[in-house]
Amino acid sequence: MKIKSKFWVTLGLASLVSAMPALAQDQPHVFTGARIVPITGSPIENGVLVVQHGKITAIGTAGQVNIPVGAVTFDVTGKVVMPGLVDSHSHLGEGSGGDASAALHPDVRIIDGINPISDSFKRALAGGITTVNVMPGSGHLMSGQTVYLKMREGKTIGDLTFCDDVQSGICGGMKMANGTNPMKAAPFPGTRAKSAAMARQLFLDAQAYNNKIMAAKGKEKKMPERKPHLEPLVEILDGKRVVHFHTHRYDDILTAIRLQKEFGFKMVLHHVSEAWKAADEIAKSGIPASILTLDSPGGKTEAVELSNGNGAALEKAGAIVGFHTDDGITDSRLFFRNAAFAVRAGMSTEKALEGLTIVGARMLELQDRLGSLEIGKDADFVVLSGEPFSVYTRVEQTWVEGLKRFDLANPDDKKFAVGGYNTYDSEVHYHAH
């Protein structure tokens, strides 16, 4: 049942990749003249990108790529084209999770608490984000099941998910947390040690439950009573669901790593504010770290020593580093700025760009579809006015599966890019009526 802790590169969530939504982009689209940054290869000057039926069908330099007959051509000379960004930790969609009845809510699904037509998703599109991992909150040791969403246009949650069965399929990971967030009065733990003990017991219960299922060998009369709160834990132990672990302090980071080592599940460390202290330990564990940066750290005792140098420290140690917004902790519209702060603090531009794209895709086990511009992958990309980390650069267009979902030249889209944060609240209220 144990899974190796080294960063997993194969897709464990088969149900996530089987769903193929109906696509309206039947006519080939060709983008010419831009500097293309594919992420997994060298930048292409005067590049050509061809997309059709929601997929990338060709990429290369001008003169090397055949332009399909009847294609719609877009001249993006002077622009930069790169993959759509992958936000591995967000709270878009107005979702709500567990309550105060217990510290561990593995059966709670954020998918059941999201508004799929929330205008908050337009923040992501305005920031060049095309895929998000939407989490329940971190006020519990286990706040519930996350959901991976594509920023398609849709009216139901199923229109946005990667899974083809939102009723019983595996549509995301599992949110866990330690540190001060879940430390409250009973039934929550009052200490860090009790936090670890409660999480450990739940996994032991899941192992015992799964052993009974295996012993029944499919015979209905021998099957144990169904326990919905343990079923997602069994999926974790079987390597079918990824744990996304909120943790900040050095000691809490090491506790999370010990739990992962004990039970062998796939895990992503999130926040790791004191990663600069634990960089070697994180790298040795093989567990990827999803970080954020702040222009004014503070406001939370356990994150007071957060450093924008975490990216550089983790890169130097050889750890796998990605980025997230934790929206609304940081604004999805400013996701590029998160990585730019890390570059300013010493992280390489190459690794920072990977952290916004392909590393995030791997954290969600979607790297076969997302995170780089390659033939056969989803046609998710952004058109930038200049170099990704320049303060003067703007996201001009965001395309999802070959369809334009954000255009800065469109006044209705522009207000979501430049308006105040409450723009979204008012728009949600307006559409609700």
C-alpha positions as CSV (number, residue, x, y, z in Angstrom):
1,M,0.0,0.0,0.0
2,K,2.9,2.4,0.5
3,I,3.9,4.8,-2.2
4,K,7.5,6.0,-2.7
5,S,7.9,9.6,-1.5
6,K,10.0,10.8,-4.4
7,F,8.1,13.2,-6.6
8,W,5.6,11.1,-8.6
9,V,5.6,11.6,-12.3
10,T,2.9,9.2,-13.4
11,L,-0.7,10.0,-13.4
12,G,-2.4,8.4,-10.5
13,L,-5.8,10.0,-11.0
14,A,-7.0,8.1,-14.1
15,S,-10.5,9.6,-13.9
16,L,-9.0,13.1,-14.1
17,V,-7.6,12.6,-17.6
18,S,-10.5,10.7,-19.1
19,A,-13.0,13.6,-19.3
20,M,-12.9,15.5,-22.6
21,P,-15.4,18.4,-22.6
22,A,-17.2,19.3,-25.8
23,L,-15.0,21.8,-27.8
24,A,-16.2,24.6,-30.0
25,Q,-12.9,25.4,-31.5
26,D,-13.1,23.3,-34.7
27,Q,-11.3,25.7,-37.0
28,P,-7.5,25.7,-36.6
29,H,-6.1,28.9,-35.0
30,V,-2.5,30.0,-35.7
31,F,-0.5,32.4,-33.6
32,T,2.5,34.0,-35.3
33,G,5.4,36.2,-34.5
34,A,5.6,35.9,-30.8
35,R,8.5,34.8,-28.6
36,I,7.1,31.4,-27.4
37,V,8.3,30.0,-24.1
38,P,7.3,26.4,-24.1
39,I,8.8,25.7,-20.6
40,T,10.0,22.2,-21.4
41,G,12.2,23.5,-24.3
42,S,14.2,26.5,-25.3
43,P,12.3,29.8,-26.1
44,I,11.3,30.1,-29.8
45,E,11.9,33.4,-31.4
46,N,9.4,34.4,-34.2
47,G,7.4,31.4,-33.2
48,V,4.3,29.7,-34.6
49,L,1.7,28.0,-32.4
50,V,-1.2,26.0,-34.0
51,V,-4.2,24.8,-32.0
52,Q,-7.3,23.0,-33.0
53,H,-10.1,21.0,-31.2
54,G,-8.7,22.3,-27.9
55,K,-5.2,20.8,-28.4
56,I,-1.8,22.0,-29.6
57,T,-1.2,20.5,-33.0
58,A,2.1,22.3,-34.0
59,I,4.7,24.5,-32.5
60,G,8.0,25.8,-33.9
61,T,9.7,28.7,-35.8
62,A,8.2,30.5,-38.8
63,G,9.0,28.6,-41.9
64,Q,9.2,25.2,-40.1
65,V,5.5,24.9,-39.2
66,N,2.9,24.3,-41.9
67,I,-0.1,26.6,-41.7
68,P,-3.3,24.6,-42.1
69,V,-5.6,25.5,-44.9
70,G,-8.5,27.7,-43.7
71,A,-6.8,28.6,-40.4
72,V,-7.6,31.7,-38.5
73,T,-4.4,33.6,-38.0
74,F,-3.5,35.9,-35.1
75,D,-0.5,38.2,-35.4
76,V,1.1,38.4,-32.0
77,T,4.4,39.9,-33.1
78,G,6.3,41.4,-30.2
79,K,4.3,39.5,-27.6
80,V,5.3,36.5,-25.4
81,V,3.3,33.3,-25.5
82,M,3.6,30.8,-22.7
83,P,1.5,28.0,-21.1
84,G,-1.5,28.9,-18.9
85,L,-0.5,29.1,-15.3
86,V,-1.4,26.4,-12.8
87,D,-2.3,27.6,-9.3
88,S,-1.8,24.7,-7.0
89,H,-3.7,26.3,-4.0
90,S,-6.6,28.6,-4.3
91,H,-9.9,29.4,-2.6
92,L,-11.8,30.8,-5.6
93,G,-15.5,30.0,-6.1
94,E,-16.9,31.2,-2.7
95,G,-16.6,27.6,-1.4
96,S,-17.1,26.5,2.2
97,G,-15.9,23.4,3.9
98,G,-16.1,21.7,7.3
99,D,-17.7,22.9,10.5
100,A,-16.7,22.9,14.1
101,S,-18.1,19.4,14.8
102,A,-14.8,17.7,14.3
103,A,-11.1,18.4,13.6
104,L,-11.0,16.0,10.7
105,H,-13.5,16.1,7.8
106,P,-12.2,13.8,5.1
107,D,-15.7,13.2,3.7
108,V,-16.3,17.0,3.1
109,R,-16.0,17.9,-0.6
110,I,-15.3,21.5,-1.5
111,I,-17.0,20.6,-4.9
112,D,-20.3,20.6,-3.0
113,G,-19.7,24.2,-1.7
114,I,-18.5,26.0,-4.9
115,N,-20.5,28.5,-7.0
116,P,-19.4,27.4,-10.5
117,I,-20.6,30.7,-12.0
118,S,-18.8,32.9,-9.5
119,D,-17.1,35.9,-11.1
120,S,-14.2,35.3,-8.7
121,F,-12.9,32.9,-11.4
122,K,-12.3,35.8,-13.6
123,R,-9.5,36.9,-11.3
124,A,-7.7,33.8,-12.3
125,L,-8.2,34.4,-16.0
126,A,-7.1,38.0,-15.7
127,G,-3.9,36.7,-14.1
128,G,-3.2,34.1,-16.8
129,I,-4.3,31.2,-14.7
130,T,-6.0,28.4,-16.5
131,T,-6.1,25.6,-13.9
132,V,-6.6,25.9,-10.1
133,N,-6.7,23.5,-7.1
134,V,-9.6,24.9,-5.1
135,M,-9.2,24.0,-1.4
136,P,-11.5,24.0,1.6
137,G,-10.0,26.1,4.4
138,S,-7.1,25.2,6.7
139,G,-8.9,25.6,10.0
140,H,-9.0,21.8,10.4
141,L,-6.4,19.1,10.6
142,M,-8.2,17.7,7.6
143,S,-10.5,20.2,5.9
144,G,-11.7,17.9,3.2
145,Q,-11.4,17.1,-0.5
146,T,-10.0,19.6,-2.9
147,V,-11.1,19.9,-6.6
148,Y,-9.0,20.6,-9.7
149,L,-10.7,23.0,-12.0
150,K,-10.1,24.2,-15.6
151,M,-11.1,27.8,-16.3
152,R,-13.6,26.8,-19.0
153,E,-16.9,28.6,-19.4
154,G,-19.6,26.6,-17.7
155,K,-22.7,26.7,-15.6
156,T,-22.2,23.5,-13.5
157,I,-19.2,22.3,-11.5
158,G,-18.9,19.4,-13.9
159,D,-18.2,21.8,-16.7
160,L,-15.0,22.9,-14.9
161,T,-13.7,19.7,-13.4
162,F,-11.2,17.2,-14.9
163,C,-13.1,14.2,-13.6
164,D,-16.1,12.7,-15.5
165,D,-18.0,11.7,-12.4
166,V,-18.5,14.5,-9.9
167,Q,-20.8,12.2,-7.8
168,S,-18.3,9.6,-6.8
169,G,-15.1,10.2,-8.8
170,I,-11.8,11.4,-7.6
171,C,-11.9,15.1,-8.6
172,G,-9.0,16.4,-6.6
173,G,-6.7,15.9,-3.6
174,M,-7.1,16.1,0.2
175,K,-6.4,19.2,2.3
176,M,-4.5,18.7,5.6
177,A,-3.0,21.3,7.9
178,N,-1.0,21.6,11.1
179,G,0.4,24.4,13.2
180,T,-1.8,27.1,14.8
181,N,-4.8,27.0,12.4
182,P,-6.4,23.8,13.7
183,M,-5.2,24.2,17.3
184,K,-8.5,25.2,19.1
185,A,-10.7,23.9,22.0
186,A,-12.0,20.4,21.8
187,P,-12.9,18.5,19.7
188,F,-9.9,20.2,18.0
189,P,-6.4,19.5,19.3
190,G,-4.8,21.9,21.7
191,T,-1.2,21.1,21.0
192,R,1.0,20.2,18.1
193,A,1.7,16.7,19.3
194,K,-2.0,16.0,19.7
195,S,-2.5,17.3,16.1
196,A,-0.1,14.7,14.8
197,A,-1.6,12.0,17.0
198,M,-5.2,12.6,15.7
199,A,-4.1,12.6,12.1
200,R,-2.1,9.4,12.6
201,Q,-5.1,7.6,14.2
202,L,-7.3,8.5,11.3
203,F,-4.9,6.9,8.8
204,L,-4.6,3.8,11.1
205,D,-8.4,3.5,11.1
206,A,-8.3,3.7,7.3
207,Q,-5.7,1.0,7.0
208,A,-7.8,-1.3,9.3
209,Y,-10.9,-0.5,7.3
210,N,-9.2,-1.3,4.0
211,N,-7.8,-4.6,5.4
212,K,-11.4,-5.7,6.2
213,I,-12.4,-4.8,2.6
214,M,-9.5,-6.8,1.2
215,A,-10.2,-9.8,3.5
216,A,-13.8,-9.9,2.2
217,K,-12.5,-10.6,-1.3
218,G,-15.6,-9.1,-2.9
219,K,-18.1,-11.1,-0.9
220,E,-20.9,-8.8,0.1
221,K,-21.8,-10.6,3.3
222,K,-18.2,-10.2,4.6
223,M,-17.8,-6.6,3.7
224,P,-17.5,-4.2,6.6
225,E,-20.1,-1.5,7.1
226,R,-19.5,1.4,4.7
227,K,-17.6,4.3,6.3
228,P,-17.7,7.3,3.8
229,H,-15.2,9.3,6.0
230,L,-12.6,6.6,5.6
231,E,-13.0,5.9,1.9
232,P,-11.0,9.0,0.7
233,L,-8.3,8.0,3.2
234,V,-8.0,4.6,1.5
235,E,-7.7,6.4,-1.8
236,I,-4.8,8.4,-0.3
237,L,-3.1,5.2,1.0
238,D,-3.6,3.5,-2.4
239,G,-1.9,6.5,-4.2
240,K,-5.1,7.6,-5.9
241,R,-5.4,10.9,-4.1
242,V,-2.8,13.5,-3.3
243,V,-2.5,15.2,0.2
244,H,-2.0,18.9,0.0
245,F,-0.5,19.8,3.4
246,H,-0.7,23.4,4.8
247,T,2.3,23.9,7.1
248,H,4.5,26.9,8.1
249,R,7.1,26.5,10.8
250,Y,10.2,24.5,10.6
251,D,9.1,22.0,13.2
252,D,5.6,21.6,11.6
253,I,7.2,21.0,8.2
254,L,9.3,18.2,9.6
255,T,6.2,16.7,11.3
256,A,4.3,16.7,8.0
257,I,7.3,14.9,6.3
258,R,7.3,12.3,9.1
259,L,3.6,11.6,8.6
260,Q,4.1,11.2,4.9
261,K,7.1,8.8,5.5
262,E,5.1,6.8,8.0
263,F,2.1,6.1,5.7
264,G,3.8,6.5,2.3
265,F,1.2,8.8,0.6
266,K,1.7,11.3,-2.1
267,M,2.0,14.8,-0.7
268,V,2.6,18.4,-1.6
269,L,3.9,20.8,1.1
270,H,2.1,24.1,0.9
271,H,3.3,27.5,2.2
272,V,6.4,26.2,4.1
273,S,7.1,29.8,5.3
274,E,10.3,28.6,7.0
275,A,11.4,26.5,4.0
276,W,14.7,28.4,4.1
277,K,15.4,26.6,7.4
278,A,14.2,23.2,6.1
279,A,15.4,23.3,2.5
280,D,17.8,20.3,2.8
281,E,15.2,18.2,4.6
282,I,12.5,19.0,2.0
283,A,14.8,18.2,-0.9
284,K,15.9,14.9,0.7
285,S,12.3,13.9,1.2
286,G,11.5,14.3,-2.5
287,I,8.2,16.0,-1.6
288,P,7.4,19.1,-3.8
289,A,6.9,22.4,-2.1
290,S,4.3,24.9,-3.2
291,I,5.2,28.4,-1.9
292,L,3.9,31.9,-2.0
293,T,5.6,35.2,-1.6
294,L,4.4,38.5,0.0
295,D,5.4,42.1,-0.4
296,S,4.8,42.7,3.3
297,P,5.1,39.4,5.3
298,G,3.5,39.3,8.7
299,G,0.1,39.1,10.3
300,K,0.4,35.5,11.4
301,T,2.7,34.4,14.2
302,E,3.9,31.2,12.6
303,A,4.6,32.9,9.3
304,V,6.5,35.8,10.7
305,E,9.8,34.3,9.4
306,L,8.5,33.7,5.9
307,S,11.2,34.6,3.4
308,N,10.8,35.5,-0.3
309,G,14.1,33.7,-0.5
310,N,12.4,30.4,0.0
311,G,12.4,29.7,-3.7
312,A,16.1,30.3,-4.1
313,A,16.9,28.2,-1.0
314,L,14.8,25.3,-2.2
315,E,16.2,25.5,-5.7
316,K,19.8,25.5,-4.3
317,A,19.0,22.4,-2.2
318,G,17.6,20.6,-5.2
319,A,14.0,20.6,-4.0
320,I,11.0,20.8,-6.4
321,V,9.3,24.2,-6.1
322,G,6.0,25.5,-7.4
323,F,3.9,28.6,-6.6
324,H,0.3,29.3,-5.5
325,T,-1.8,32.3,-4.7
326,D,-3.9,31.1,-1.8
327,D,-6.4,33.6,-3.2
328,G,-7.5,35.8,-1.4
329,I,-4.2,35.8,0.6
330,T,-2.6,37.0,-2.6
331,D,-4.6,38.1,-5.7
332,S,-4.8,35.6,-8.6
333,R,-4.4,38.6,-10.9
334,L,-0.9,39.0,-9.6
335,F,0.3,35.4,-9.8
336,F,3.3,36.4,-12.0
337,R,4.4,38.8,-9.2
338,N,4.6,36.0,-6.7
339,A,7.3,34.3,-8.8
340,A,8.9,37.6,-9.7
341,F,9.5,38.3,-5.9
342,A,11.2,34.9,-5.7
343,V,13.5,35.8,-8.7
344,R,14.3,39.1,-7.1
345,A,15.4,37.1,-4.0
346,G,17.7,34.9,-5.9
347,M,15.7,32.1,-7.6
348,S,16.5,31.5,-11.3
349,T,14.0,32.7,-13.9
350,E,13.9,29.3,-15.5
351,K,12.8,27.5,-12.3
352,A,10.4,30.3,-11.4
353,L,8.6,29.9,-14.8
354,E,8.6,26.1,-14.3
355,G,7.1,26.7,-10.8
356,L,4.2,28.6,-12.3
357,T,3.4,26.0,-14.9
358,I,4.8,22.4,-15.2
359,V,5.6,21.9,-11.6
360,G,2.1,22.9,-10.6
361,A,0.7,20.5,-13.2
362,R,2.8,17.7,-11.7
363,M,1.5,18.6,-8.2
364,L,-2.0,17.9,-9.5
365,E,-0.9,14.9,-11.6
366,L,-2.0,16.6,-14.8
367,Q,1.4,17.1,-16.4
368,D,0.4,15.0,-19.4
369,R,-2.2,17.7,-20.3
370,L,-0.9,20.9,-18.8
371,G,2.1,23.0,-17.9
372,S,4.0,23.3,-21.1
373,L,3.4,24.0,-24.8
374,E,3.8,20.7,-26.5
375,I,2.0,18.9,-29.3
376,G,-0.9,17.0,-28.0
377,K,-1.3,19.0,-24.8
378,D,-4.3,21.2,-24.0
379,A,-4.3,24.5,-25.8
380,D,-4.0,26.5,-22.6
381,F,-1.8,29.6,-23.0
382,V,-1.4,33.2,-22.2
383,V,-0.4,36.1,-24.5
384,L,1.8,38.6,-22.6
385,S,2.7,42.2,-23.6
386,G,6.4,41.5,-22.6
387,E,8.7,39.4,-20.5
388,P,6.9,37.5,-17.8
389,F,8.5,39.1,-14.8
390,S,8.7,42.7,-16.0
391,V,6.7,45.1,-13.9
392,Y,5.4,46.6,-17.1
393,T,4.1,43.4,-18.6
394,R,0.3,42.8,-18.7
395,V,-1.7,39.6,-19.4
396,E,-3.4,40.5,-22.7
397,Q,-5.2,37.3,-23.4
398,T,-5.9,34.0,-21.7
399,W,-6.9,31.0,-23.8
400,V,-8.3,27.7,-22.4
401,E,-8.5,24.7,-24.6
402,G,-8.3,26.9,-27.7
403,L,-11.0,29.3,-26.7
404,K,-10.3,32.9,-25.6
405,R,-11.5,33.3,-22.1
406,F,-9.9,36.7,-21.3
407,D,-9.1,39.7,-23.4
408,L,-7.7,42.9,-21.9
409,A,-8.9,44.8,-25.0
410,N,-12.5,43.8,-24.1
411,P,-13.9,46.5,-21.7
412,D,-16.0,43.8,-19.8
413,D,-12.9,41.8,-19.2
414,K,-10.6,44.7,-18.5
415,K,-12.7,45.8,-15.4
416,F,-11.9,42.4,-13.8
417,A,-8.2,43.0,-14.5
418,V,-7.9,46.5,-13.2
419,G,-10.9,47.0,-10.9
420,G,-10.8,46.8,-7.1
421,Y,-11.1,43.5,-5.3
422,N,-14.8,44.1,-4.5
423,T,-15.5,44.3,-8.2
424,Y,-16.2,40.6,-8.0
425,D,-18.5,40.8,-5.1
426,S,-20.7,43.3,-6.8
427,E,-20.7,41.3,-10.1
428,V,-21.8,38.1,-8.2
429,H,-24.6,40.1,-6.6
430,Y,-25.7,41.5,-9.9
431,H,-25.8,38.2,-11.7
432,A,-27.6,36.6,-8.8
433,H,-30.4,38.9,-9.3
